[in-house]
Amino acid sequence: MAKLANMAILFVAAFAAIFLPGTEAEDFTVGGSTGWTNNPSGGASFYSNWASDLTFNVNDVLVFNFATGRHDVAILTKDNFDNCNVNNPIQLINNGPARVTLNRTGDFHFACGFPGHCNSGQKLSINVSGSSSPTSPPSVPGAPGSSPPGETPPESSATSLAITFSLLLATSCLNLFLHF
Ligand SMILES: [Cu+2]
């Protein structure tokens, strides 16, 4: 009986191991293969278009791909971001590629601090949502004329699965104790 319970625990733990990583932090390469650059195709809307398909959660990481000395990453207040004022950043990261951990919920504003680069579209504003409040609007898959929707795995269902399996694991442990 104890052996059976042990096997059940292993089984449950294996499932938990499979599903739990889905809830862990993700890396996002800003701009995809374009990287972090001035004059991106599409201009000022390039990086907001890139971000519009994505959901950012606390502890996710933004990876800004650029060559050191050609660009940088300035973290700005909303006002300075809106005006492309890069002279008084909250934080400036000179070395590329730069990894920025999204360590809180709310808005983050980034721009390149090199002269003219922000005004040419090298700027990104994102919102980091709490894991319990998905804010992305429902997409209509296969709607005519719509671009392919960004298929992100439903975090909440992975989380509830993980919770279910954790509960199962706890129950199995209790069972094991009772049988000893
Ligand atoms: Cu730049």
Boltz pocket constraint, residues with backbone or C-beta under 6 A from the ligand:
constraints:
  - pocket:
      binder: B
      contacts: [[A, 36], [A, 37], [A, 38], [A, 70], [A, 71], [A, 72], [A, 112], [A, 113], [A, 114], [A, 117], [A, 122]]
      max_distance: 6.0
